[in-house]
Amino acid sequence: MKTFKEMISENEGDMYPGDSMTKKELQIACNAAEDILEMLGNGAMLKRWQLSAIVKASEELSSVYNSMSADYEQ
C-alpha cells in the first residue's frame, strides 16, 4: 500500500478544472473581503488574530495566483 506522501507525489502534476465549488468558494472570499473593506472604511477595528488571518489569506491567494500565472505563461 502506498503512503499518503507517495500518492501526493504521483498526482503533483495533475491539473483540475475550476469547478462550480471552486468558483463559489472564491466568490465567498471576494464578498467577505469587500465586506471587511467596507467595515474598515467605516472605522471598524481589527483584533490581532483577525489581521493575521487576513495576511495569511492574502498570501495564500497570491501564491495560487502566481503559480497559475506561471503555468499559463509556459
Predicted model as a PDB file, atoms N, CA, C, CB and O in Angstrom, pLDDT in the B-factor column:
MODEL        1                                                                  
ATOM      1  N   MET A   1       0.838  -1.178   0.000  1.00 70.00           N  
ATOM      2  CA  MET A   1       0.000   0.000   0.000  1.00 70.00           C  
ATOM      3  C   MET A   1       0.888   1.248   0.000  1.00 70.00           C  
ATOM      4  CB  MET A   1      -0.956  -0.006   1.219  1.00 70.00           C  
ATOM      5  O   MET A   1       1.886   1.313   0.718  1.00 70.00           O  
ATOM      6  N   LYS A   2       0.513   2.227  -0.808  1.00 66.00           N  
ATOM      7  CA  LYS A   2       1.280   3.463  -0.932  1.00 66.00           C  
ATOM      8  C   LYS A   2       1.006   4.384   0.246  1.00 66.00           C  
ATOM      9  CB  LYS A   2       0.947   4.175  -2.247  1.00 66.00           C  
ATOM     10  O   LYS A   2      -0.090   4.411   0.807  1.00 66.00           O  
ATOM     11  N   THR A   3       2.041   5.137   0.602  1.00 68.00           N  
ATOM     12  CA  THR A   3       1.863   6.132   1.653  1.00 68.00           C  
ATOM     13  C   THR A   3       1.144   7.353   1.075  1.00 68.00           C  
ATOM     14  CB  THR A   3       3.234   6.537   2.273  1.00 68.00           C  
ATOM     15  O   THR A   3       1.063   7.532  -0.140  1.00 68.00           O  
ATOM     16  N   PHE A   4       0.631   8.177   1.972  1.00 54.00           N  
ATOM     17  CA  PHE A   4      -0.031   9.407   1.548  1.00 54.00           C  
ATOM     18  C   PHE A   4       0.936  10.277   0.763  1.00 54.00           C  
ATOM     19  CB  PHE A   4      -0.582  10.178   2.761  1.00 54.00           C  
ATOM     20  O   PHE A   4       0.569  10.849  -0.263  1.00 54.00           O  
ATOM     21  N   LYS A   5       2.172  10.378   1.241  1.00 59.00           N  
ATOM     22  CA  LYS A   5       3.184  11.196   0.571  1.00 59.00           C  
ATOM     23  C   LYS A   5       3.450  10.689  -0.845  1.00 59.00           C  
ATOM     24  CB  LYS A   5       4.486  11.203   1.382  1.00 59.00           C  
ATOM     25  O   LYS A   5       3.612  11.489  -1.766  1.00 59.00           O  
ATOM     26  N   GLU A   6       3.496   9.373  -1.027  1.00 62.00           N  
ATOM     27  CA  GLU A   6       3.709   8.797  -2.357  1.00 62.00           C  
ATOM     28  C   GLU A   6       2.540   9.109  -3.293  1.00 62.00           C  
ATOM     29  CB  GLU A   6       3.906   7.278  -2.252  1.00 62.00           C  
ATOM     30  O   GLU A   6       2.740   9.407  -4.470  1.00 62.00           O  
ATOM     31  N   MET A   7       1.326   9.037  -2.762  1.00 55.00           N  
ATOM     32  CA  MET A   7       0.152   9.335  -3.590  1.00 55.00           C  
ATOM     33  C   MET A   7       0.142  10.800  -4.003  1.00 55.00           C  
ATOM     34  CB  MET A   7      -1.144   8.990  -2.836  1.00 55.00           C  
ATOM     35  O   MET A   7      -0.185  11.122  -5.145  1.00 55.00           O  
ATOM     36  N   ILE A   8       0.498  11.686  -3.082  1.00 52.00           N  
ATOM     37  CA  ILE A   8       0.538  13.110  -3.401  1.00 52.00           C  
ATOM     38  C   ILE A   8       1.602  13.381  -4.454  1.00 52.00           C  
ATOM     39  CB  ILE A   8       0.809  13.945  -2.135  1.00 52.00           C  
ATOM     40  O   ILE A   8       1.362  14.139  -5.394  1.00 52.00           O  
ATOM     41  N   SER A   9       2.771  12.773  -4.309  1.00 59.00           N  
ATOM     42  CA  SER A   9       3.860  12.972  -5.268  1.00 59.00           C  
ATOM     43  C   SER A   9       3.456  12.533  -6.669  1.00 59.00           C  
ATOM     44  CB  SER A   9       5.105  12.208  -4.824  1.00 59.00           C  
ATOM     45  O   SER A   9       3.793  13.198  -7.648  1.00 59.00           O  
ATOM     46  N   GLU A  10       2.745  11.430  -6.772  1.00 61.00           N  
ATOM     47  CA  GLU A  10       2.311  10.927  -8.074  1.00 61.00           C  
ATOM     48  C   GLU A  10       1.336  11.878  -8.745  1.00 61.00           C  
ATOM     49  CB  GLU A  10       1.674   9.557  -7.925  1.00 61.00           C  
ATOM     50  O   GLU A  10       1.338  12.000  -9.970  1.00 61.00           O  
ATOM     51  N   ASN A  11       0.509  12.549  -7.970  1.00 58.00           N  
ATOM     52  CA  ASN A  11      -0.527  13.413  -8.512  1.00 58.00           C  
ATOM     53  C   ASN A  11      -0.134  14.876  -8.550  1.00 58.00           C  
ATOM     54  CB  ASN A  11      -1.772  13.260  -7.719  1.00 58.00           C  
ATOM     55  O   ASN A  11      -0.957  15.723  -8.898  1.00 58.00           O  
ATOM     56  N   GLU A  12       1.095  15.191  -8.202  1.00 59.00           N  
ATOM     57  CA  GLU A  12       1.524  16.582  -8.111  1.00 59.00           C  
ATOM     58  C   GLU A  12       1.360  17.326  -9.428  1.00 59.00           C  
ATOM     59  CB  GLU A  12       2.964  16.648  -7.666  1.00 59.00           C  
ATOM     60  O   GLU A  12       1.057  18.519  -9.426  1.00 59.00           O  
ATOM     61  N   GLY A  13       1.551  16.657 -10.531  1.00 62.00           N  
ATOM     62  CA  GLY A  13       1.453  17.314 -11.820  1.00 62.00           C  
ATOM     63  C   GLY A  13       0.050  17.368 -12.384  1.00 62.00           C  
ATOM     64  O   GLY A  13      -0.173  17.975 -13.431  1.00 62.00           O  
ATOM     65  N   ASP A  14      -0.905  16.740 -11.704  1.00 71.00           N  
ATOM     66  CA  ASP A  14      -2.277  16.717 -12.198  1.00 71.00           C  
ATOM     67  C   ASP A  14      -2.890  18.111 -12.151  1.00 71.00           C  
ATOM     68  CB  ASP A  14      -3.124  15.736 -11.382  1.00 71.00           C  
ATOM     69  O   ASP A  14      -2.602  18.907 -11.257  1.00 71.00           O  
ATOM     70  N   MET A  15      -3.723  18.378 -13.114  1.00 74.00           N  
ATOM     71  CA  MET A  15      -4.428  19.654 -13.170  1.00 74.00           C  
ATOM     72  C   MET A  15      -5.912  19.372 -13.002  1.00 74.00           C  
ATOM     73  CB  MET A  15      -4.141  20.414 -14.512  1.00 74.00           C  
ATOM     74  O   MET A  15      -6.411  18.344 -13.462  1.00 74.00           O  
ATOM     75  N   TYR A  16      -6.610  20.276 -12.348  1.00 76.00           N  
ATOM     76  CA  TYR A  16      -8.028  20.114 -12.101  1.00 76.00           C  
ATOM     77  C   TYR A  16      -8.766  21.331 -12.637  1.00 76.00           C  
ATOM     78  CB  TYR A  16      -8.310  19.914 -10.596  1.00 76.00           C  
ATOM     79  O   TYR A  16      -8.288  22.457 -12.495  1.00 76.00           O  
ATOM     80  N   PRO A  17      -9.924  21.119 -13.250  1.00 78.00           N  
ATOM     81  CA  PRO A  17     -10.685  22.265 -13.765  1.00 78.00           C  
ATOM     82  C   PRO A  17     -11.279  23.066 -12.612  1.00 78.00           C  
ATOM     83  CB  PRO A  17     -11.806  21.793 -14.723  1.00 78.00           C  
ATOM     84  O   PRO A  17     -11.521  22.525 -11.533  1.00 78.00           O  
ATOM     85  N   GLY A  18     -11.512  24.342 -12.840  1.00 83.00           N  
ATOM     86  CA  GLY A  18     -12.156  25.175 -11.844  1.00 83.00           C  
ATOM     87  C   GLY A  18     -13.645  24.877 -11.835  1.00 83.00           C  
ATOM     88  O   GLY A  18     -14.402  25.451 -12.619  1.00 83.00           O  
ATOM     89  N   ASP A  19     -14.067  23.985 -10.953  1.00 87.00           N  
ATOM     90  CA  ASP A  19     -15.471  23.593 -10.925  1.00 87.00           C  
ATOM     91  C   ASP A  19     -16.320  24.633 -10.200  1.00 87.00           C  
ATOM     92  CB  ASP A  19     -15.627  22.229 -10.255  1.00 87.00           C  
ATOM     93  O   ASP A  19     -15.806  25.637  -9.706  1.00 87.00           O  
ATOM     94  N   SER A  20     -17.605  24.383 -10.146  1.00 90.00           N  
ATOM     95  CA  SER A  20     -18.518  25.360  -9.552  1.00 90.00           C  
ATOM     96  C   SER A  20     -18.241  25.571  -8.065  1.00 90.00           C  
ATOM     97  CB  SER A  20     -19.959  24.916  -9.749  1.00 90.00           C  
ATOM     98  O   SER A  20     -18.431  26.676  -7.556  1.00 90.00           O  
ATOM     99  N   MET A  21     -17.797  24.530  -7.363  1.00 90.00           N  
ATOM    100  CA  MET A  21     -17.491  24.680  -5.950  1.00 90.00           C  
ATOM    101  C   MET A  21     -16.292  25.607  -5.755  1.00 90.00           C  
ATOM    102  CB  MET A  21     -17.219  23.310  -5.314  1.00 90.00           C  
ATOM    103  O   MET A  21     -16.296  26.450  -4.857  1.00 90.00           O  
ATOM    104  N   THR A  22     -15.281  25.454  -6.583  1.00 91.00           N  
ATOM    105  CA  THR A  22     -14.098  26.304  -6.503  1.00 91.00           C  
ATOM    106  C   THR A  22     -14.477  27.756  -6.753  1.00 91.00           C  
ATOM    107  CB  THR A  22     -13.030  25.848  -7.511  1.00 91.00           C  
ATOM    108  O   THR A  22     -14.056  28.655  -6.025  1.00 91.00           O  
ATOM    109  N   LYS A  23     -15.272  27.971  -7.782  1.00 93.00           N  
ATOM    110  CA  LYS A  23     -15.706  29.327  -8.113  1.00 93.00           C  
ATOM    111  C   LYS A  23     -16.563  29.917  -6.995  1.00 93.00           C  
ATOM    112  CB  LYS A  23     -16.485  29.329  -9.433  1.00 93.00           C  
ATOM    113  O   LYS A  23     -16.455  31.104  -6.687  1.00 93.00           O  
ATOM    114  N   LYS A  24     -17.409  29.094  -6.391  1.00 94.00           N  
ATOM    115  CA  LYS A  24     -18.259  29.557  -5.296  1.00 94.00           C  
ATOM    116  C   LYS A  24     -17.396  29.964  -4.101  1.00 94.00           C  
ATOM    117  CB  LYS A  24     -19.270  28.458  -4.885  1.00 94.00           C  
ATOM    118  O   LYS A  24     -17.650  30.999  -3.484  1.00 94.00           O  
ATOM    119  N   GLU A  25     -16.391  29.172  -3.773  1.00 94.00           N  
ATOM    120  CA  GLU A  25     -15.510  29.487  -2.655  1.00 94.00           C  
ATOM    121  C   GLU A  25     -14.745  30.784  -2.905  1.00 94.00           C  
ATOM    122  CB  GLU A  25     -14.532  28.338  -2.410  1.00 94.00           C  
ATOM    123  O   GLU A  25     -14.582  31.592  -1.992  1.00 94.00           O  
ATOM    124  N   LEU A  26     -14.279  30.987  -4.128  1.00 96.00           N  
ATOM    125  CA  LEU A  26     -13.590  32.238  -4.457  1.00 96.00           C  
ATOM    126  C   LEU A  26     -14.531  33.431  -4.360  1.00 96.00           C  
ATOM    127  CB  LEU A  26     -12.989  32.162  -5.862  1.00 96.00           C  
ATOM    128  O   LEU A  26     -14.127  34.503  -3.911  1.00 96.00           O  
ATOM    129  N   GLN A  27     -15.788  33.255  -4.778  1.00 96.00           N  
ATOM    130  CA  GLN A  27     -16.763  34.338  -4.681  1.00 96.00           C  
ATOM    131  C   GLN A  27     -17.048  34.675  -3.221  1.00 96.00           C  
ATOM    132  CB  GLN A  27     -18.066  33.958  -5.404  1.00 96.00           C  
ATOM    133  O   GLN A  27     -17.186  35.847  -2.871  1.00 96.00           O  
ATOM    134  N   ILE A  28     -17.135  33.660  -2.374  1.00 97.00           N  
ATOM    135  CA  ILE A  28     -17.337  33.889  -0.943  1.00 97.00           C  
ATOM    136  C   ILE A  28     -16.173  34.696  -0.381  1.00 97.00           C  
ATOM    137  CB  ILE A  28     -17.482  32.545  -0.185  1.00 97.00           C  
ATOM    138  O   ILE A  28     -16.379  35.628   0.397  1.00 97.00           O  
ATOM    139  N   ALA A  29     -14.946  34.340  -0.776  1.00 97.00           N  
ATOM    140  CA  ALA A  29     -13.767  35.069  -0.306  1.00 97.00           C  
ATOM    141  C   ALA A  29     -13.799  36.520  -0.778  1.00 97.00           C  
ATOM    142  CB  ALA A  29     -12.482  34.384  -0.795  1.00 97.00           C  
ATOM    143  O   ALA A  29     -13.492  37.433  -0.011  1.00 97.00           O  
ATOM    144  N   CYS A  30     -14.169  36.731  -2.029  1.00 97.00           N  
ATOM    145  CA  CYS A  30     -14.258  38.102  -2.567  1.00 97.00           C  
ATOM    146  C   CYS A  30     -15.313  38.913  -1.828  1.00 97.00           C  
ATOM    147  CB  CYS A  30     -14.582  38.074  -4.075  1.00 97.00           C  
ATOM    148  O   CYS A  30     -15.075  40.065  -1.464  1.00 97.00           O  
ATOM    149  N   ASN A  31     -16.474  38.315  -1.606  1.00 98.00           N  
ATOM    150  CA  ASN A  31     -17.554  39.019  -0.906  1.00 98.00           C  
ATOM    151  C   ASN A  31     -17.138  39.375   0.520  1.00 98.00           C  
ATOM    152  CB  ASN A  31     -18.832  38.159  -0.884  1.00 98.00           C  
ATOM    153  O   ASN A  31     -17.386  40.486   0.989  1.00 98.00           O  
ATOM    154  N   ALA A  32     -16.502  38.421   1.204  1.00 98.00           N  
ATOM    155  CA  ALA A  32     -16.058  38.681   2.572  1.00 98.00           C  
ATOM    156  C   ALA A  32     -15.021  39.799   2.594  1.00 98.00           C  
ATOM    157  CB  ALA A  32     -15.479  37.403   3.206  1.00 98.00           C  
ATOM    158  O   ALA A  32     -15.058  40.667   3.466  1.00 98.00           O  
ATOM    159  N   ALA A  33     -14.093  39.780   1.631  1.00 98.00           N  
ATOM    160  CA  ALA A  33     -13.063  40.821   1.564  1.00 98.00           C  
ATOM    161  C   ALA A  33     -13.692  42.195   1.333  1.00 98.00           C  
ATOM    162  CB  ALA A  33     -12.051  40.506   0.445  1.00 98.00           C  
ATOM    163  O   ALA A  33     -13.289  43.174   1.962  1.00 98.00           O  
ATOM    164  N   GLU A  34     -14.669  42.274   0.445  1.00 98.00           N  
ATOM    165  CA  GLU A  34     -15.356  43.549   0.189  1.00 98.00           C  
ATOM    166  C   GLU A  34     -16.093  44.035   1.435  1.00 98.00           C  
ATOM    167  CB  GLU A  34     -16.346  43.402  -0.983  1.00 98.00           C  
ATOM    168  O   GLU A  34     -16.071  45.225   1.751  1.00 98.00           O  
ATOM    169  N   ASP A  35     -16.746  43.108   2.142  1.00 98.00           N  
ATOM    170  CA  ASP A  35     -17.463  43.481   3.364  1.00 98.00           C  
ATOM    171  C   ASP A  35     -16.495  43.971   4.443  1.00 98.00           C  
ATOM    172  CB  ASP A  35     -18.279  42.287   3.890  1.00 98.00           C  
ATOM    173  O   ASP A  35     -16.784  44.942   5.142  1.00 98.00           O  
ATOM    174  N   ILE A  36     -15.356  43.305   4.577  1.00 98.00           N  
ATOM    175  CA  ILE A  36     -14.354  43.710   5.557  1.00 98.00           C  
ATOM    176  C   ILE A  36     -13.799  45.089   5.199  1.00 98.00           C  
ATOM    177  CB  ILE A  36     -13.213  42.669   5.634  1.00 98.00           C  
ATOM    178  O   ILE A  36     -13.635  45.939   6.073  1.00 98.00           O  
ATOM    179  N   LEU A  37     -13.513  45.308   3.919  1.00 98.00           N  
ATOM    180  CA  LEU A  37     -13.030  46.623   3.498  1.00 98.00           C  
ATOM    181  C   LEU A  37     -14.033  47.722   3.838  1.00 98.00           C  
ATOM    182  CB  LEU A  37     -12.743  46.625   1.995  1.00 98.00           C  
ATOM    183  O   LEU A  37     -13.652  48.805   4.282  1.00 98.00           O  
ATOM    184  N   GLU A  38     -15.303  47.439   3.631  1.00 98.00           N  
ATOM    185  CA  GLU A  38     -16.344  48.418   3.951  1.00 98.00           C  
ATOM    186  C   GLU A  38     -16.386  48.687   5.456  1.00 98.00           C  
ATOM    187  CB  GLU A  38     -17.720  47.923   3.459  1.00 98.00           C  
ATOM    188  O   GLU A  38     -16.484  49.837   5.884  1.00 98.00           O  
ATOM    189  N   MET A  39     -16.311  47.622   6.255  1.00 98.00           N  
ATOM    190  CA  MET A  39     -16.323  47.780   7.707  1.00 98.00           C  
ATOM    191  C   MET A  39     -15.125  48.608   8.175  1.00 98.00           C  
ATOM    192  CB  MET A  39     -16.319  46.406   8.396  1.00 98.00           C  
ATOM    193  O   MET A  39     -15.263  49.479   9.034  1.00 98.00           O  
ATOM    194  N   LEU A  40     -13.959  48.332   7.608  1.00 98.00           N  
ATOM    195  CA  LEU A  40     -12.764  49.092   7.977  1.00 98.00           C  
ATOM    196  C   LEU A  40     -12.884  50.545   7.548  1.00 98.00           C  
ATOM    197  CB  LEU A  40     -11.517  48.464   7.353  1.00 98.00           C  
ATOM    198  O   LEU A  40     -12.432  51.449   8.250  1.00 98.00           O  
ATOM    199  N   GLY A  41     -13.496  50.761   6.393  1.00 98.00           N  
ATOM    200  CA  GLY A  41     -13.730  52.116   5.913  1.00 98.00           C  
ATOM    201  C   GLY A  41     -14.666  52.900   6.820  1.00 98.00           C  
ATOM    202  O   GLY A  41     -14.622  54.130   6.867  1.00 98.00           O  
ATOM    203  N   ASN A  42     -15.517  52.167   7.543  1.00 98.00           N  
ATOM    204  CA  ASN A  42     -16.450  52.790   8.482  1.00 98.00           C  
ATOM    205  C   ASN A  42     -15.866  52.873   9.893  1.00 98.00           C  
ATOM    206  CB  ASN A  42     -17.763  52.012   8.509  1.00 98.00           C  
ATOM    207  O   ASN A  42     -16.578  53.176  10.850  1.00 98.00           O  
ATOM    208  N   GLY A  43     -14.566  52.601  10.013  1.00 98.00           N  
ATOM    209  CA  GLY A  43     -13.901  52.769  11.301  1.00 98.00           C  
ATOM    210  C   GLY A  43     -13.781  51.530  12.166  1.00 98.00           C  
ATOM    211  O   GLY A  43     -13.366  51.636  13.320  1.00 98.00           O  
ATOM    212  N   ALA A  44     -14.132  50.349  11.649  1.00 98.00           N  
ATOM    213  CA  ALA A  44     -14.020  49.124  12.451  1.00 98.00           C  
ATOM    214  C   ALA A  44     -12.557  48.862  12.808  1.00 98.00           C  
ATOM    215  CB  ALA A  44     -14.616  47.910  11.687  1.00 98.00           C  
ATOM    216  O   ALA A  44     -11.644  49.236  12.072  1.00 98.00           O  
ATOM    217  N   MET A  45     -12.361  48.220  13.938  1.00 98.00           N  
ATOM    218  CA  MET A  45     -11.025  47.861  14.403  1.00 98.00           C  
ATOM    219  C   MET A  45     -10.848  46.349  14.272  1.00 98.00           C  
ATOM    220  CB  MET A  45     -10.799  48.324  15.878  1.00 98.00           C  
ATOM    221  O   MET A  45     -11.815  45.589  14.314  1.00 98.00           O  
ATOM    222  N   LEU A  46      -9.587  45.928  14.111  1.00 98.00           N  
ATOM    223  CA  LEU A  46      -9.266  44.507  13.981  1.00 98.00           C  
ATOM    224  C   LEU A  46      -8.594  43.981  15.239  1.00 98.00           C  
ATOM    225  CB  LEU A  46      -8.365  44.269  12.769  1.00 98.00           C  
ATOM    226  O   LEU A  46      -7.835  44.690  15.900  1.00 98.00           O  
ATOM    227  N   LYS A  47      -8.883  42.747  15.552  1.00 98.00           N  
ATOM    228  CA  LYS A  47      -8.126  42.038  16.588  1.00 98.00           C  
ATOM    229  C   LYS A  47      -6.871  41.484  15.929  1.00 98.00           C  
ATOM    230  CB  LYS A  47      -8.981  40.886  17.260  1.00 98.00           C  
ATOM    231  O   LYS A  47      -6.822  41.330  14.708  1.00 98.00           O  
ATOM    232  N   ARG A  48      -5.869  41.190  16.726  1.00 98.00           N  
ATOM    233  CA  ARG A  48      -4.601  40.683  16.197  1.00 98.00           C  
ATOM    234  C   ARG A  48      -4.803  39.419  15.363  1.00 98.00           C  
ATOM    235  CB  ARG A  48      -3.628  40.400  17.340  1.00 98.00           C  
ATOM    236  O   ARG A  48      -4.220  39.300  14.285  1.00 98.00           O  
ATOM    237  N   TRP A  49      -5.619  38.469  15.841  1.00 98.00           N  
ATOM    238  CA  TRP A  49      -5.822  37.224  15.114  1.00 98.00           C  
ATOM    239  C   TRP A  49      -6.531  37.472  13.788  1.00 98.00           C  
ATOM    240  CB  TRP A  49      -6.620  36.239  15.962  1.00 98.00           C  
ATOM    241  O   TRP A  49      -6.301  36.754  12.814  1.00 98.00           O  
ATOM    242  N   GLN A  50      -7.401  38.495  13.748  1.00 98.00           N  
ATOM    243  CA  GLN A  50      -8.116  38.805  12.511  1.00 98.00           C  
ATOM    244  C   GLN A  50      -7.146  39.356  11.463  1.00 98.00           C  
ATOM    245  CB  GLN A  50      -9.253  39.819  12.780  1.00 98.00           C  
ATOM    246  O   GLN A  50      -7.210  38.989  10.289  1.00 98.00           O  
ATOM    247  N   LEU A  51      -6.264  40.226  11.896  1.00 98.00           N  
ATOM    248  CA  LEU A  51      -5.244  40.759  10.990  1.00 98.00           C  
ATOM    249  C   LEU A  51      -4.350  39.644  10.473  1.00 98.00           C  
ATOM    250  CB  LEU A  51      -4.399  41.829  11.695  1.00 98.00           C  
ATOM    251  O   LEU A  51      -4.020  39.593   9.288  1.00 98.00           O  
ATOM    252  N   SER A  52      -3.964  38.755  11.374  1.00 98.00           N  
ATOM    253  CA  SER A  52      -3.126  37.617  10.986  1.00 98.00           C  
ATOM    254  C   SER A  52      -3.831  36.740   9.950  1.00 98.00           C  
ATOM    255  CB  SER A  52      -2.757  36.779  12.222  1.00 98.00           C  
ATOM    256  O   SER A  52      -3.206  36.292   8.989  1.00 98.00           O  
ATOM    257  N   ALA A  53      -5.125  36.495  10.140  1.00 98.00           N  
ATOM    258  CA  ALA A  53      -5.889  35.676   9.196  1.00 98.00           C  
ATOM    259  C   ALA A  53      -5.991  36.351   7.831  1.00 98.00           C  
ATOM    260  CB  ALA A  53      -7.289  35.398   9.747  1.00 98.00           C  
ATOM    261  O   ALA A  53      -5.930  35.682   6.800  1.00 98.00           O  
ATOM    262  N   ILE A  54      -6.145  37.674   7.825  1.00 98.00           N  
ATOM    263  CA  ILE A  54      -6.211  38.412   6.559  1.00 98.00           C  
ATOM    264  C   ILE A  54      -4.887  38.319   5.823  1.00 98.00           C  
ATOM    265  CB  ILE A  54      -6.578  39.887   6.805  1.00 98.00           C  
ATOM    266  O   ILE A  54      -4.858  38.105   4.611  1.00 98.00           O  
ATOM    267  N   VAL A  55      -3.794  38.477   6.551  1.00 98.00           N  
ATOM    268  CA  VAL A  55      -2.469  38.381   5.925  1.00 98.00           C  
ATOM    269  C   VAL A  55      -2.254  36.980   5.353  1.00 98.00           C  
ATOM    270  CB  VAL A  55      -1.353  38.721   6.949  1.00 98.00           C  
ATOM    271  O   VAL A  55      -1.764  36.833   4.233  1.00 98.00           O  
ATOM    272  N   LYS A  56      -2.618  35.963   6.112  1.00 98.00           N  
ATOM    273  CA  LYS A  56      -2.447  34.585   5.648  1.00 98.00           C  
ATOM    274  C   LYS A  56      -3.285  34.316   4.395  1.00 98.00           C  
ATOM    275  CB  LYS A  56      -2.831  33.596   6.762  1.00 98.00           C  
ATOM    276  O   LYS A  56      -2.797  33.733   3.427  1.00 98.00           O  
ATOM    277  N   ALA A  57      -4.546  34.745   4.421  1.00 97.00           N  
ATOM    278  CA  ALA A  57      -5.418  34.538   3.259  1.00 97.00           C  
ATOM    279  C   ALA A  57      -4.862  35.249   2.033  1.00 97.00           C  
ATOM    280  CB  ALA A  57      -6.845  35.035   3.555  1.00 97.00           C  
ATOM    281  O   ALA A  57      -4.877  34.704   0.929  1.00 97.00           O  
ATOM    282  N   SER A  58      -4.374  36.463   2.233  1.00 97.00           N  
ATOM    283  CA  SER A  58      -3.788  37.224   1.130  1.00 97.00           C  
ATOM    284  C   SER A  58      -2.572  36.506   0.542  1.00 97.00           C  
ATOM    285  CB  SER A  58      -3.390  38.625   1.605  1.00 97.00           C  
ATOM    286  O   SER A  58      -2.429  36.397  -0.676  1.00 97.00           O  
ATOM    287  N   GLU A  59      -1.709  36.024   1.420  1.00 97.00           N  
ATOM    288  CA  GLU A  59      -0.514  35.308   0.962  1.00 97.00           C  
ATOM    289  C   GLU A  59      -0.879  34.032   0.216  1.00 97.00           C  
ATOM    290  CB  GLU A  59       0.391  34.975   2.145  1.00 97.00           C  
ATOM    291  O   GLU A  59      -0.283  33.721  -0.815  1.00 97.00           O  
ATOM    292  N   GLU A  60      -1.854  33.293   0.733  1.00 97.00           N  
ATOM    293  CA  GLU A  60      -2.269  32.042   0.088  1.00 97.00           C  
ATOM    294  C   GLU A  60      -2.874  32.294  -1.291  1.00 97.00           C  
ATOM    295  CB  GLU A  60      -3.278  31.302   0.969  1.00 97.00           C  
ATOM    296  O   GLU A  60      -2.530  31.607  -2.252  1.00 97.00           O  
ATOM    297  N   LEU A  61      -3.765  33.266  -1.393  1.00 96.00           N  
ATOM    298  CA  LEU A  61      -4.372  33.581  -2.688  1.00 96.00           C  
ATOM    299  C   LEU A  61      -3.329  34.109  -3.671  1.00 96.00           C  
ATOM    300  CB  LEU A  61      -5.497  34.608  -2.514  1.00 96.00           C  
ATOM    301  O   LEU A  61      -3.367  33.773  -4.855  1.00 96.00           O  
ATOM    302  N   SER A  62      -2.407  34.927  -3.190  1.00 97.00           N  
ATOM    303  CA  SER A  62      -1.334  35.427  -4.061  1.00 97.00           C  
ATOM    304  C   SER A  62      -0.471  34.291  -4.572  1.00 97.00           C  
ATOM    305  CB  SER A  62      -0.465  36.444  -3.318  1.00 97.00           C  
ATOM    306  O   SER A  62      -0.052  34.290  -5.729  1.00 97.00           O  
ATOM    307  N   SER A  63      -0.206  33.322  -3.702  1.00 96.00           N  
ATOM    308  CA  SER A  63       0.594  32.160  -4.094  1.00 96.00           C  
ATOM    309  C   SER A  63      -0.104  31.360  -5.196  1.00 96.00           C  
ATOM    310  CB  SER A  63       0.861  31.260  -2.875  1.00 96.00           C  
ATOM    311  O   SER A  63       0.531  30.950  -6.168  1.00 96.00           O  
ATOM    312  N   VAL A  64      -1.403  31.141  -5.042  1.00 94.00           N  
ATOM    313  CA  VAL A  64      -2.171  30.418  -6.072  1.00 94.00           C  
ATOM    314  C   VAL A  64      -2.151  31.195  -7.375  1.00 94.00           C  
ATOM    315  CB  VAL A  64      -3.634  30.183  -5.613  1.00 94.00           C  
ATOM    316  O   VAL A  64      -1.917  30.628  -8.442  1.00 94.00           O  
ATOM    317  N   TYR A  65      -2.396  32.495  -7.287  1.00 95.00           N  
ATOM    318  CA  TYR A  65      -2.405  33.332  -8.489  1.00 95.00           C  
ATOM    319  C   TYR A  65      -1.052  33.301  -9.197  1.00 95.00           C  
ATOM    320  CB  TYR A  65      -2.775  34.777  -8.130  1.00 95.00           C  
ATOM    321  O   TYR A  65      -0.990  33.117 -10.412  1.00 95.00           O  
ATOM    322  N   ASN A  66       0.026  33.478  -8.443  1.00 95.00           N  
ATOM    323  CA  ASN A  66       1.366  33.471  -9.047  1.00 95.00           C  
ATOM    324  C   ASN A  66       1.683  32.141  -9.703  1.00 95.00           C  
ATOM    325  CB  ASN A  66       2.422  33.785  -7.996  1.00 95.00           C  
ATOM    326  O   ASN A  66       2.273  32.100 -10.783  1.00 95.00           O  
ATOM    327  N   SER A  67       1.293  31.055  -9.055  1.00 91.00           N  
ATOM    328  CA  SER A  67       1.529  29.726  -9.619  1.00 91.00           C  
ATOM    329  C   SER A  67       0.719  29.520 -10.902  1.00 91.00           C  
ATOM    330  CB  SER A  67       1.175  28.640  -8.590  1.00 91.00           C  
ATOM    331  O   SER A  67       1.237  29.019 -11.900  1.00 91.00           O  
ATOM    332  N   MET A  68      -0.545  29.910 -10.861  1.00 90.00           N  
ATOM    333  CA  MET A  68      -1.385  29.754 -12.053  1.00 90.00           C  
ATOM    334  C   MET A  68      -0.881  30.645 -13.193  1.00 90.00           C  
ATOM    335  CB  MET A  68      -2.857  30.093 -11.723  1.00 90.00           C  
ATOM    336  O   MET A  68      -0.891  30.232 -14.353  1.00 90.00           O  
ATOM    337  N   SER A  69      -0.447  31.851 -12.869  1.00 91.00           N  
ATOM    338  CA  SER A  69       0.083  32.765 -13.883  1.00 91.00           C  
ATOM    339  C   SER A  69       1.309  32.172 -14.560  1.00 91.00           C  
ATOM    340  CB  SER A  69       0.432  34.120 -13.258  1.00 91.00           C  
ATOM    341  O   SER A  69       1.458  32.249 -15.779  1.00 91.00           O  
ATOM    342  N   ALA A  70       2.183  31.582 -13.757  1.00 88.00           N  
ATOM    343  CA  ALA A  70       3.395  30.969 -14.302  1.00 88.00           C  
ATOM    344  C   ALA A  70       3.034  29.784 -15.199  1.00 88.00           C  
ATOM    345  CB  ALA A  70       4.335  30.512 -13.159  1.00 88.00           C  
ATOM    346  O   ALA A  70       3.664  29.575 -16.236  1.00 88.00           O  
ATOM    347  N   ASP A  71       2.019  29.008 -14.802  1.00 79.00           N  
ATOM    348  CA  ASP A  71       1.586  27.864 -15.607  1.00 79.00           C  
ATOM    349  C   ASP A  71       1.064  28.309 -16.964  1.00 79.00           C  
ATOM    350  CB  ASP A  71       0.510  27.071 -14.870  1.00 79.00           C  
ATOM    351  O   ASP A  71       1.329  27.650 -17.969  1.00 79.00           O  
ATOM    352  N   TYR A  72       0.322  29.421 -17.015  1.00 78.00           N  
ATOM    353  CA  TYR A  72      -0.251  29.896 -18.268  1.00 78.00           C  
ATOM    354  C   TYR A  72       0.775  30.556 -19.172  1.00 78.00           C  
ATOM    355  CB  TYR A  72      -1.362  30.860 -17.986  1.00 78.00           C  
ATOM    356  O   TYR A  72       0.589  30.609 -20.388  1.00 78.00           O  
ATOM    357  N   GLU A  73       1.856  31.060 -18.590  1.00 74.00           N  
ATOM    358  CA  GLU A  73       2.894  31.715 -19.398  1.00 74.00           C  
ATOM    359  C   GLU A  73       3.751  30.725 -20.156  1.00 74.00           C  
ATOM    360  CB  GLU A  73       3.776  32.568 -18.520  1.00 74.00           C  
ATOM    361  O   GLU A  73       4.432  31.097 -21.111  1.00 74.00           O  
ATOM    362  N   GLN A  74       3.728  29.466 -19.743  1.00 64.00           N  
ATOM    363  CA  GLN A  74       4.593  28.455 -20.373  1.00 64.00           C  
ATOM    364  C   GLN A  74       4.089  28.043 -21.720  1.00 64.00           C  
ATOM    365  CB  GLN A  74       4.714  27.240 -19.498  1.00 64.00           C  
ATOM    366  O   GLN A  74       4.703  27.203 -22.378  1.00 64.00           O  
TER     367      GLN A  74                                                      
ENDMDL                                                                          
END                                                                             
